[in-house]
Amino acid sequence: MNKKPKAVSQTWWHQLATLIVIVAGVWLATRTYIHPGVPYTHDGENHLARFANYKLALKDGQLPPRWAPALMNHYGYPVFNYNYPLPNILAMPLVAMGVSYESAFKLIVVGCVGSLLAGSWWWLGRYNHTWLAKLVAVGTIATSPYLLSAVWFRGSIGEVMSLASLPWLLGIIERVSRDQKWQPQTWWAMVFWLAWWLLAHNVAVLITAPVLAVWCLWRWRGKHIWWPAVEAGVLSFGLSAWFWIPALLEKKLVVLGEAGLSNQVAQHAVTFSQLLWSPLQFGFSLPGPIDSLGFQLGVVSWVSLGIILCTWFITKLRSKPVGLENSVGLWVGIGWVVILAQLSLAARLWTTVPFLNFVQFPWRLSLIWLVIAPLWIANVVSRTRWMASLLGILLMGQVGVALHLKAVDRRHYPDEYYENFGQSTTTANENRPVTFEYLNIGDWQPAPTVVSGQAEVLVSRWTGTTHEFQITAAEPVVIVEPTMMYAGWQTAITDQAGAKTLLSPIFNAETQGRIAYQVPAGHFQVRTRFGQVTPVRHMANAVSLVALIVLGGKLVWTGHRWGSHRWAVKG
């Protein structure tokens, strides 16, 4: 009579304890966001400015936004056409509800760290590890030097968002492998997290795509469960095609390929000692072996990896089964690839393999280590009590380091500051159009300039996306607008009879890549607007629209089947 209530009580307490562990881990990793303002980081301020410009772009009618209207001192900047949009997308509902940009940033990071820890706990649960093993493994993630550096010092919200999706994707792959079939809710979860992953961070996709592919091949080899996964992958890419297709096919329109960081990737290789131990502090990755930013992987993950390797070596000498269950051997192998690929001996890899130079920093591969190390950590903790005790003590050391972290500085500005942010939000201005060479952007005024001939100009509307004015010219004149010329901008004039003419842009030493064109003599209404006018963007938007319609139809059909099943069972 008393056994069943006792079991229920234990389950309830375990669930409560799990929730407490995850909340405590989130607090430990993100407690710097409890205070007013935001910590000073490498990229945090840039992302806040992108939030502001995303709102301005939507307000001006850009859908989807590709042009940041207020950046580069209102000359504009095509940052949204090339950089991951998910942080901006998630910030917009919060901003619409009156949440400040700074608070929206903090809420998103906190939520994503929570998703990372909860997803890792769920993934580890696929292997029947003890509650203690999962506690140590997830605690290691919360105190991981890479995560703490990304949150406290680098402000890399995109990487944190990518991390939020990875354990869920890896766990779904494992669950499908064990079930030998796709449940509807599992399939929809796969679509959601794949789309999230694709939109969270460009470089993280480039880094982690091979890992996800290897995991699928490893767990699904010889099994007939591929078609739903392919369907989910195609539709997820379709949902993100509006971003990815232009980002790839319009790359030649900007200087991204010639940017210094892309060409110096091999110079940012780290040393083995830096991965083993380096101070967790604010700093920068510099070309060469000396850096002020720490790149250590964490003592718990290193020691547990050493225990795994020693166990393997001893059992091999004794001609016994190694016992690396649950694919731990695969993850250990991937872990060593992550280590070796960051060292200078892999320099040729970064300079010869296509697209790898866009990773910019080889130490970003530690993002993979952060996600996969908990699997072998939980394996070690589950082996013997002394191993669990050792890793628990080391984890307390990492917790102590995390508790003593301090932000290098704190900043707090009103929303208007970010809406008038005058820089580009990219490290080397790598999204600058290849034709733009004008340097004196401090002269910006919301009005065009007549650089050849004489004319009267009356501005009726000037926003970051639309410029409208009247012009009266006794002779043909050349007009220059204080905006970067970039694919998507079009200028049309309408005469007094209502006839509309599309003008061709002018590129010469005088215009220096600004919007410029010739207006004939007469009185005209002039309208310059940025839009989705390139064939690549039309195609990309159409692909995403088709994917959305297909998924909508599939959702209705799936819901109908579920509803019919419930009605039939009830009847």
VOGU-3710 file (C-alpha; in Angstrom, 3 decimals, decimal comma):
1> mnkkpkavsq> 0,000/0,000/0,000  2,821/2,429/0,770  5,215/1,586/-2,064  3,492/3,426/-4,895  3,130/6,808/-3,114  6,798/6,563/-2,114  7,886/6,066/-5,726  5,769/9,018/-6,866  7,246/11,166/-4,107  10,804/10,272/-5,165
11> twwhqlatli> 10,030/11,157/-8,783  8,556/14,489/-7,713  11,595/15,308/-5,593  13,958/14,351/-8,397  12,116/16,647/-10,794  12,228/19,506/-8,286  15,921/18,901/-7,635  16,600/18,873/-11,382  14,813/22,191/-11,777  16,826/23,676/-8,917
21> vivagvwlat> 20,091/22,462/-10,487  19,243/23,996/-13,872  18,106/27,304/-12,346  21,245/27,432/-10,202  23,394/26,722/-13,257  21,708/29,484/-15,244  22,200/31,911/-12,362  25,865/30,961/-12,058  26,548/31,460/-15,769  24,494/34,647/-16,248
31> rtyihpgvpy> 24,368/36,351/-12,845  26,163/39,370/-14,284  22,848/40,201/-16,002  21,024/40,633/-12,703  22,568/44,071/-12,272  21,372/47,212/-14,099  22,766/47,701/-17,579  24,869/45,152/-19,440  28,484/44,061/-18,993  31,005/45,548/-21,378
41> thdgenhlar> 31,840/42,807/-23,893  33,350/42,430/-27,347  30,037/42,221/-29,206  27,245/42,993/-26,753  26,850/46,640/-27,728  26,906/45,681/-31,408  24,007/43,282/-30,945  21,993/45,900/-29,076  22,514/48,271/-32,000  21,373/45,509/-34,361
51> fanyklalkd> 18,220/45,033/-32,273  17,492/48,739/-32,683  18,160/48,724/-36,424  16,073/45,584/-36,919  13,146/47,393/-35,323  13,756/50,471/-37,492  13,970/48,306/-40,621  10,687/46,552/-39,825  9,074/49,885/-39,045  10,168/51,126/-42,484
61> gqlpprwapa> 8,550/48,123/-44,168  11,527/45,814/-44,752  10,336/42,227/-44,609  12,625/40,495/-44,044  15,127/43,146/-42,929  18,412/43,127/-44,819  19,563/46,725/-44,455  20,413/48,384/-41,121  19,285/51,975/-41,727  21,044/53,842/-38,916
71> lmnhygypvf> 24,451/52,157/-38,862  27,592/53,810/-40,232  26,220/57,166/-39,114  22,974/56,682/-41,089  24,772/55,783/-44,317  23,319/52,328/-43,708  24,892/48,908/-43,712  23,756/45,509/-45,133  24,618/43,627/-41,932  21,295/41,761/-41,798
81> nynyplpnil> 21,881/40,225/-45,212  24,956/38,346/-43,953  24,745/37,927/-40,172  22,567/35,515/-38,214  19,079/36,980/-37,671  17,650/34,844/-34,844  18,746/37,102/-31,933  17,080/40,059/-33,650  13,939/38,061/-34,438  13,501/36,914/-30,840
91> amplvamgvs> 14,147/40,416/-29,512  11,354/42,030/-31,554  8,337/40,644/-29,596  10,005/41,753/-26,360  10,745/45,206/-27,761  7,157/45,473/-29,029  5,978/44,858/-25,453  8,071/47,783/-24,232  11,130/45,850/-23,049  14,362/47,806/-23,514
101> yesafklivv> 17,035/46,526/-25,871  19,347/45,791/-22,954  16,700/43,840/-21,053  15,726/41,931/-24,203  19,364/40,943/-24,701  19,636/39,691/-21,131  16,382/37,747/-21,255  17,388/35,992/-24,483  20,822/34,982/-23,189  19,393/33,724/-19,885
111> gcvgsllags> 16,706/31,735/-21,703  19,234/30,190/-24,102  21,581/29,147/-21,299  18,563/27,536/-19,639  17,787/25,700/-22,883  21,417/24,522/-23,124  21,388/23,090/-19,599  17,893/21,582/-19,841  18,658/20,084/-23,255  21,910/18,593/-22,007
121> wwwlgrynht> 20,110/17,046/-19,020  17,504/15,574/-21,364  20,147/14,228/-23,765  22,113/12,616/-20,930  18,846/11,065/-19,758  18,771/8,986/-22,949  21,635/6,910/-21,482  20,223/6,109/-18,037  23,011/7,896/-16,205  22,604/8,437/-12,485
131> wlaklvavgt> 21,184/11,707/-11,236  24,604/12,538/-9,749  26,320/11,923/-13,083  23,946/14,311/-14,831  24,439/16,857/-12,045  28,222/16,882/-12,473  27,995/16,944/-16,283  25,482/19,789/-16,463  27,307/21,658/-13,707  30,425/21,440/-15,851
141> iatspyllsa> 28,559/23,085/-18,724  27,313/25,932/-16,507  30,881/26,612/-15,326  32,557/25,937/-18,671  35,230/28,563/-19,437  33,996/28,814/-23,020  30,395/29,535/-21,992  31,412/31,985/-19,269  33,727/33,796/-21,676  30,977/34,003/-24,308
151> vwfrgsigev> 28,504/35,444/-21,779  30,730/37,645/-19,596  33,490/38,849/-21,912  32,622/38,291/-25,567  28,868/38,915/-25,522  28,397/36,369/-28,306  24,636/35,927/-28,146  24,625/34,028/-31,461  26,970/31,326/-30,175  24,926/30,972/-26,979
161> mslaslpwll> 21,775/30,593/-29,080  23,434/27,927/-31,206  24,504/26,076/-28,067  20,887/26,191/-26,884  19,837/23,997/-29,813  22,665/21,461/-30,065  21,916/19,100/-27,137  18,275/18,904/-28,240  19,318/17,951/-31,786  21,824/15,366/-30,557
171> giiervsrdq> 19,255/13,947/-28,145  16,585/13,706/-30,834  18,984/11,749/-33,050  19,655/9,361/-30,168  15,975/9,009/-29,302  14,996/8,147/-32,876  17,839/5,625/-33,040  16,572/3,860/-29,931  12,867/4,009/-30,853  13,535/2,947/-34,475
181> kwqpqtwwam> 10,748/5,304/-35,558  9,700/8,942/-35,660  6,989/10,151/-33,325  5,128/13,247/-34,662  6,255/15,397/-31,747  9,860/14,285/-32,276  9,717/15,213/-35,949  8,315/18,657/-35,211  10,954/19,183/-32,525  13,632/18,307/-35,091
191> vfwlawwlla> 12,256/20,870/-37,563  12,081/23,554/-34,878  15,591/23,043/-33,540  17,151/22,663/-36,995  15,599/25,959/-38,115  16,748/27,555/-34,846  20,277/26,200/-35,342  20,451/27,450/-38,936  19,431/30,990/-37,982  21,333/31,271/-34,674
201> hnvavlitap> 24,935/31,761/-35,851  26,550/31,383/-39,284  29,941/30,209/-38,036  28,431/27,813/-35,496  26,566/26,101/-38,345  29,818/25,748/-40,275  31,560/24,307/-37,205  28,880/21,932/-35,929  27,303/20,665/-39,172  29,973/17,930/-39,581
211> vlavwclwrw> 29,414/16,815/-35,975  25,660/16,488/-36,461  26,230/14,632/-39,736  28,689/12,185/-38,125  26,309/11,579/-35,216  23,437/10,818/-37,621  25,570/8,425/-39,645  26,825/6,718/-36,483  23,474/6,261/-34,780  21,313/5,611/-37,864
221> rgkhiwwpav> 23,664/3,366/-39,821  21,777/0,422/-41,292  18,410/1,732/-40,086  15,404/2,678/-42,198  14,584/5,965/-40,493  16,235/8,427/-42,865  13,389/9,784/-44,932  11,604/11,785/-42,172  14,986/13,229/-41,173  15,714/14,312/-44,757
231> eagvlsfgls> 12,240/15,820/-44,986  12,784/17,719/-41,716  16,193/18,943/-42,900  14,905/20,177/-46,264  11,959/22,008/-44,724  14,127/23,511/-41,983  16,555/24,826/-44,563  13,575/26,122/-46,515  12,478/28,112/-43,479  15,932/29,694/-43,269
241> awfwipalle> 16,496/30,040/-47,034  15,434/33,703/-47,011  18,632/34,348/-45,051  21,105/31,685/-46,181  20,690/31,935/-49,952  21,424/35,698/-50,158  24,146/35,403/-47,501  25,970/32,886/-49,712  25,143/34,051/-53,236  25,483/37,801/-52,585
251> kklvvlgeag> 28,745/37,495/-50,648  30,647/38,981/-53,576  28,796/42,278/-53,124  30,717/43,027/-49,908  34,356/42,851/-48,812  33,825/39,859/-46,517  36,197/37,587/-48,451  39,048/40,124/-48,213  38,531/41,063/-44,550  41,579/40,765/-42,325
261> lsnqvaqhav> 40,055/38,276/-39,875  39,167/35,886/-42,693  42,703/35,986/-44,060  44,422/35,688/-40,667  42,540/32,691/-39,291  45,671/30,506/-39,074  47,456/33,198/-37,061  44,858/32,824/-34,304  45,756/29,196/-33,613  46,273/28,500/-29,906
271> tfsqllwspl> 48,840/26,463/-28,023  48,143/23,216/-26,197  49,015/24,874/-22,892  46,361/27,564/-23,519  43,724/24,857/-23,956  44,981/23,094/-20,842  45,196/26,196/-18,691  44,828/29,930/-19,302  43,197/32,585/-17,122  39,473/33,168/-17,512
281> qfgfslpgpi> 39,465/36,910/-18,079  38,505/39,705/-20,426  40,888/40,071/-23,350  41,325/39,588/-27,055  42,546/36,951/-29,481  45,646/38,356/-31,139  47,652/37,066/-34,106  50,473/34,908/-32,772  50,914/32,750/-29,657  50,307/35,506/-27,059
291> dslgfqlgvv> 46,698/36,358/-26,211  44,935/38,187/-23,377  41,731/36,131/-23,755  41,703/32,697/-22,118  40,967/29,531/-24,108  41,057/26,761/-21,487  38,623/23,882/-21,886  37,979/23,258/-18,191  39,656/21,018/-15,641  36,701/18,624/-15,189
301> swvslgiilc> 36,487/17,797/-18,883  40,281/17,379/-19,138  40,561/15,072/-16,124  37,563/12,977/-17,167  39,046/12,637/-20,651  42,309/11,468/-19,086  40,456/8,877/-16,991  38,649/7,589/-20,085  41,927/7,224/-21,990  43,710/5,522/-19,062
311> twfitklrsk> 40,800/3,117/-18,670  40,912/2,331/-22,369  44,682/1,755/-22,305  44,555/-0,538/-19,242  41,692/-2,627/-20,562  43,425/-2,989/-23,924  46,570/-4,250/-22,162  44,447/-6,792/-20,295  42,687/-7,790/-23,532  39,304/-6,943/-22,041
321> pvglensvgl> 36,378/-5,098/-23,643  36,946/-1,361/-23,470  33,408/-0,702/-22,302  32,959/2,762/-23,809  29,220/2,395/-24,098  26,779/4,904/-25,556  29,164/6,073/-28,276  31,519/7,684/-25,743  34,449/6,481/-27,858  33,153/8,474/-30,824
331> wvgigwvvil> 32,851/11,643/-28,758  36,311/11,188/-27,285  37,664/10,926/-30,833  35,816/14,081/-31,873  37,162/15,781/-28,747  40,730/15,090/-29,840  39,966/16,399/-33,317  38,684/19,599/-31,691  41,947/19,916/-29,722  44,308/19,243/-32,630
341> aqlslaarlw> 42,434/21,456/-35,097  42,977/24,498/-32,875  46,766/24,135/-32,817  49,248/25,671/-35,241  49,965/22,258/-36,780  46,527/22,505/-38,430  47,274/25,887/-40,035  47,202/24,477/-43,574  43,724/23,062/-42,919  42,323/26,532/-42,189
351> ttvpflnfvq> 43,873/28,136/-45,242  43,131/25,477/-47,867  39,696/24,038/-47,045  36,993/26,258/-48,633  34,945/28,427/-46,256  36,943/27,425/-43,159  38,636/30,844/-43,151  35,247/32,379/-42,286  35,472/30,697/-38,868  37,998/33,516/-38,134
361> fpwrlsliwl> 39,208/31,935/-34,852  40,159/28,234/-34,588  39,413/28,306/-30,847  35,724/28,586/-31,709  35,843/24,805/-32,143  35,704/24,635/-28,346  31,983/25,227/-28,797  31,800/21,569/-29,865  33,817/20,471/-26,822  31,395/22,264/-24,510
371> viaplwianv> 28,458/20,229/-25,850  30,063/16,780/-26,128  32,313/16,668/-23,031  29,365/16,144/-20,613  28,716/12,745/-22,208  32,103/11,322/-21,242  32,025/13,220/-17,913  28,737/11,493/-16,984  30,237/8,180/-18,097  33,199/8,607/-15,738
381> vsrtrwmasl> 31,025/9,683/-12,793  28,831/6,609/-13,284  31,800/4,199/-13,149  33,052/4,309/-9,554  32,489/6,320/-6,408  36,061/7,644/-6,240  35,842/8,966/-9,801  32,575/10,691/-8,980  34,137/12,210/-5,856  37,196/13,433/-7,760
391> lgillmgqvg> 35,176/15,127/-10,509  32,771/16,550/-7,918  35,669/18,213/-6,093  37,063/19,591/-9,355  33,606/20,885/-10,270  33,500/22,804/-6,998  36,738/24,444/-8,115  35,121/25,544/-11,372  32,119/26,833/-9,420  34,488/28,865/-7,258
401> valhlkavdr> 36,080/30,424/-10,345  32,648/31,268/-11,735  31,576/32,859/-8,450  34,619/35,143/-8,470  34,104/36,389/-12,034  33,552/40,104/-12,451  32,555/42,072/-15,513  35,353/44,311/-16,723  32,872/47,212/-16,842  29,140/47,883/-17,020
411> rhypdeyyen> 27,237/50,092/-19,446  23,700/51,428/-19,463  22,241/53,574/-22,223  18,691/54,502/-23,242  17,210/52,891/-26,353  17,835/56,072/-28,343  21,580/55,545/-28,018  21,398/52,206/-29,828  18,999/53,581/-32,451  21,648/56,176/-33,356
421> fgqstttane> 24,663/53,891/-33,046  27,165/55,230/-35,574  29,434/52,236/-36,167  29,018/49,117/-38,327  28,611/46,427/-35,556  31,135/44,197/-37,374  34,780/43,862/-36,325  36,459/44,813/-39,600  33,504/46,401/-41,436  33,452/43,200/-43,468
431> nrpvtfeyln> 29,916/43,786/-44,758  30,886/47,036/-46,472  29,796/47,095/-50,132  32,796/46,670/-52,424  31,977/49,930/-54,235  31,700/52,123/-51,127  34,864/54,165/-50,580  33,484/57,364/-49,065  35,203/58,135/-45,768  33,616/61,356/-44,552
441> igdwqpaptv> 30,441/59,746/-43,216  30,304/62,322/-40,421  28,765/64,807/-42,891  25,437/62,940/-43,017  22,291/65,008/-43,425  18,791/63,703/-44,300  18,815/65,310/-47,723  20,365/64,750/-51,168  23,168/66,863/-52,602  23,323/68,342/-56,103
451> vsgqaevlvs> 26,915/67,766/-57,235  26,531/68,753/-60,894  24,214/71,477/-62,195  21,667/73,522/-60,273  18,297/72,481/-58,892  15,855/73,141/-56,085  15,187/70,218/-53,737  12,364/69,860/-51,210  12,481/66,764/-48,987  9,074/65,327/-48,053
461> rwtgtthefq> 10,164/62,074/-46,372  13,516/60,650/-45,306  13,856/57,353/-43,459  16,522/54,693/-43,438  14,682/52,751/-46,148  12,779/55,384/-48,146  13,851/58,802/-49,457  11,238/61,023/-51,135  11,685/64,580/-52,375  10,691/66,992/-55,135
471> itaaepvviv> 13,261/68,413/-57,522  13,031/71,229/-60,036  15,961/71,478/-62,454  16,483/73,772/-65,426  19,164/71,390/-66,750  20,207/67,769/-66,182  21,711/67,397/-62,708  23,608/64,712/-60,799  22,225/63,901/-57,371  24,101/62,128/-54,567
481> eptmmyagwq> 22,259/60,739/-51,554  24,073/60,169/-48,229  23,573/56,382/-48,328  25,755/53,442/-49,328  24,931/52,139/-52,784  24,094/48,462/-52,463  22,007/45,964/-54,408  18,389/46,566/-53,451  18,336/50,345/-53,682  16,305/51,720/-56,589
491> taitdqagak> 15,506/55,287/-57,593  12,448/56,226/-59,650  11,292/59,654/-60,801  7,710/60,606/-61,647  7,003/63,595/-63,883  3,987/65,883/-63,742  2,097/63,671/-66,193  2,507/60,658/-63,890  5,059/58,811/-66,021  7,560/56,877/-63,925
501> tllspifnae> 11,189/56,235/-64,920  13,721/54,018/-63,159  17,157/55,679/-62,983  20,502/53,934/-63,372  23,081/54,437/-60,614  26,308/56,327/-61,286  29,658/55,014/-60,084  32,694/57,311/-60,343  35,425/58,897/-58,243  33,098/61,687/-57,144
511> tqgriayqvp> 30,234/59,523/-55,862  32,603/57,024/-54,125  29,964/54,344/-53,778  27,109/56,518/-52,553  23,686/56,428/-54,198  24,006/58,708/-57,240  22,062/59,241/-60,466  21,265/61,846/-63,097  17,891/63,631/-63,173  16,848/65,333/-66,437
521> aghfqvrtrf> 15,593/68,919/-66,615  12,066/69,396/-65,324  9,967/68,976/-62,189  9,901/65,489/-60,701  8,954/63,478/-57,652  11,965/61,349/-56,690  11,656/58,173/-54,630  14,629/56,029/-53,588  13,789/52,863/-51,706  15,502/49,706/-50,503
531> gqvtpvrhma> 13,693/46,448/-51,220  13,823/42,748/-52,019  14,471/43,433/-55,699  17,374/41,131/-56,591  16,643/37,755/-58,241  18,504/35,966/-55,429  16,300/37,527/-52,746  13,120/36,837/-54,709  14,136/33,195/-55,023  15,153/32,916/-51,359
541> navslvaliv> 11,939/34,496/-50,091  9,882/32,231/-52,371  11,640/29,104/-51,078  10,921/30,112/-47,482  7,309/30,906/-48,302  6,807/27,497/-49,934  8,416/25,767/-46,947  6,138/27,687/-44,569  3,044/26,731/-46,567  4,081/23,057/-46,683
551> lggklvwtgh> 4,733/23,018/-42,944  1,427/24,767/-42,291  -0,409/22,149/-44,341  1,461/19,360/-42,594  0,595/20,828/-39,202  -3,107/21,027/-40,085  -3,077/17,453/-41,406  -1,173/16,154/-38,367  -3,540/17,980/-36,023  -6,519/16,535/-37,876
561> rwgshrwavk> -5,155/13,006/-37,502  -4,416/13,516/-33,807  -7,906/14,951/-33,264  -9,577/12,088/-35,141  -7,606/9,555/-33,102  -8,609/11,166/-29,810  -12,266/11,350/-30,921  -12,212/7,695/-32,001  -10,691/6,573/-28,703  -13,192/8,637/-26,729
571> g> -16,123/7,355/-28,785
//
